[in-house]
Amino acid sequence: MPLNKDDPKSVGGYKLADRLGSGGMGIVYRGRSRSGREVAVKVVHAQYAEDPVFRTRFRQEIAAVRKVSGAFTAPVVDADPEAARPWMATQYVPGRSLADRISELGPLRETELRRLALGLVEALRDIHRAGVVHRDLKPANVLMADDGPRVIDFGISRAAENNPLTETGQMIGTPPFMSPEQLTDARTVGPASDVFALGALLVYTLTGRGPFDADSPYLTAYQVVHDEPVLDGVRPQLRTVLQSCLAKKAADRPGLDDVARELARVLPEEAMDGPQTVTLRGDLPDPSGTGTPDPRSATSPGRRGGLRPLWAATATIGVVALGLTAYLLTGPGRTGGDSSGGGTAGAKAAVSRWTALPSGWQPWQTTVYADAERGLKKGITLLEGMDHGPECQMYEGSVYCAAAAVMPVRLDGVTGRVDWRADGVPSVVRKRSYVFSLLGVADDVMLVEQHYQPEGGNLVISVIALDTGTGERLWRRTVGAASNHPYLSGDLLLVPDIERGSVTARSARTGAERWKAPLPPGMQCDPARVNEGLYLDCVPAMTGSKDMLVLGFDRSDGSVRRLTVPRQAILVGTYDGRLLYLDEGHLASEDKGPFSRIRLVNPDTGAATTTELAEEFEGTVTTADGVLWFVGTTGQVTAVSVRTGKQLWQTRTSLQQPSGVTAAPGPGVVYLSSADGRVAALDAKKGTLLWETLPRAQWVNDLNEPLPEVLLHKGALVVTTQAGDVFTLDPAHPERTSASG
């Protein structure tokens, strides 16, 4: 930013070019010496210059920093603590802070972490050899220069042999990265405190979360002192190293030589046949050790190929003592190793986790509202009752969507182009009297449920069938009361009619009746939404009943099998040819648990086996391949074995009120998304957080129902947001965005 009119033109013979920022203690400028050398000049605020205690601290700061020299620190080149306004000039360091890097692009992969971690260990060695303790090692005080990290900001460090000005117990540091002794007795702080901070910083760098994160600095500080670190997403070998660094007692922590040796042993080396770069969280090494790291590089948005180092752009000034940094003006873009060229053999080997993209695919983002053209536009205000945005389904390469305020629409899955939008009914954007919900797509037909209430009239609920090729209406049938929930299963539409006591199966293509079967009297029957078979859950009207009747229908003629299960059991899927139920606990609500028991029911005989869960789990439930996934509203994902009932793993994400899990077939990855368009990918076996994206849309309001799950389009992802946006991602390169955006 340019100099203010009150800023000096020069300080200590250094001509000031512009202002880099202002901190609590002073202002930082970019300056140039007479020889042309660029430096960062910190000038203390006038009010502190009059404080003799502060002058003493500043004098100690300069003395401490001047003792430190090394490849991974930013040295002082000049200073005058006795000037009317004390100042200090430090080396100009290209690169943005690690905090900015993670905030903008997400956590580092382990191959990237190795270079950073070993550089930080070397920097701390140099600092400690000079008799100095840093005391505030954190992501904002690490600059990611092109040739390695730089540790900055010794403004709160102290020379170990000097009497500290914090003798009275003044606390200096940043709680998420402070050691227990800093919080309990600052006078005992030594080099081991920096080892603790290093461990916390590396956890944050790898996962995007500190090991003691909490809702307030005070609670964070409490957890630093009393609680064990949370190391979700860190694989076992590396976890052991970081746990030792985070020991509560300083004497129990390893020395830096031991830390360096263990980190070098457990962290994979970067491939050296391509540029050393970093990217948004990418493919983590195979836990078995057989995988190959994926050295991808980031480029500017919308570019293909053209590898360049991430840090090779606008430089940032490292400012000693203030920790102020400017931003490197580059963003997440297309990475190397794609079909357009670039990349390395190592990169190509690593993408085995990800399946091939559809031919001609490019990332796209659009909105499905009728009054918006293709491209990035915000959706209109949600109507009452529109909780989670559009419901969409993939069918033969196209995306079909419908919702409140959204006319049924088909999008091209490769380009995002609107192929057709259903007509023949008034626009909900104008009338605001129609609500559509997507029943599904099958047999070249898109089926939607339409709720229409004419002015002064009663609510009318209909099923409308649309041709997938043209969007033309094929048939329409009224289904009656709101309690009659139609359900599409394969090419059959199942329509319960509570008033008439029957259920009718109709052809999805023609609407013709296939068969009709009676419903048990005195019961409310709703479709059980499972992929295999046709089932209705029938609950007695009497609230005192402990059991529920399950009706299983033969698809060809409607002949029925009757099963009995406990009323609190929730059908969530199938496993090994049996119906998979979860028994809810006493405090359960809205089919989200907590759940206490797995119940497997033979659909032919009704015979059941139960397995107690190791503990009660709750959240939105999905199941596949013998695993139950519970997704909590705060973004925690828990995987549980259907066979044993035991927890397989548990991982925190930053997603709020996320969708249920989508399990990708083959590559062993599960996905979930949030209402604002954040998407997270986790290793299905280990729970490792592979990557997590930034928001892509506006958060509208709290969700009353789970967000629709992420869709799979061959190797690509299709994601919906609460605000009506639909966009795609390449899971191998999730930082890619639409060039039109």
Secondary structure, DSSP 8 states (H G I E B T S, - for coil): ----TTS-SEETTEEEEEEEEE-SSEEEEEEE-TTS-EEEEEEE-HHHHT-HHHHHHHHHHHHHHHH---TTB--EEEEETTSSS-EEEEE---S-BHHHHHHHH----HHHHHHHHHHHHHHHHHHHHTTEE-S---GGGEEEETTEEEE---TT-EETTS--TTTT----S-GGG--HHHHH-GGG--HHHHHHHHHHHHHHHHHSS-TT--SSHHHHHHHHHHS----TT--HHHHHHHHHHT-SSGGGS--HHHHHHHHHHHS----SSS-----SS-----TTS-----------TT--S----TT-SS-----TTT-------------SSBTTB---HHHHHHGGGS----TT----EEE--TT--SSS-------TT--S--EEEEETTEEEEEEBTEEEEEEETTT--EEEE--SS--HHHH--EEEEEEEEETTEEEEEEEE--TTS--EEEEEEEETTT--EEEEEE--STT---EEETTEEEEEETTTTEEEEEETTT--EEEEEE--TTEEEEE---SSSEEEEEEESSTT--EEEEEEE-TTT--EEEEEEETTEEEEEEETTEEEEEEE-TT--TT---EEEEEEE-TTT--EEEEEEEEEE-SEEEEETTEEEEE-TTSEEEEEETTT--EEEEEE-S-SS----EEETTTTEEEEE-TTS-EEEEETTT--EEEE----S---S--SS-----EEETTEEEEE-TTSEEEEE-TTSTT---TT-
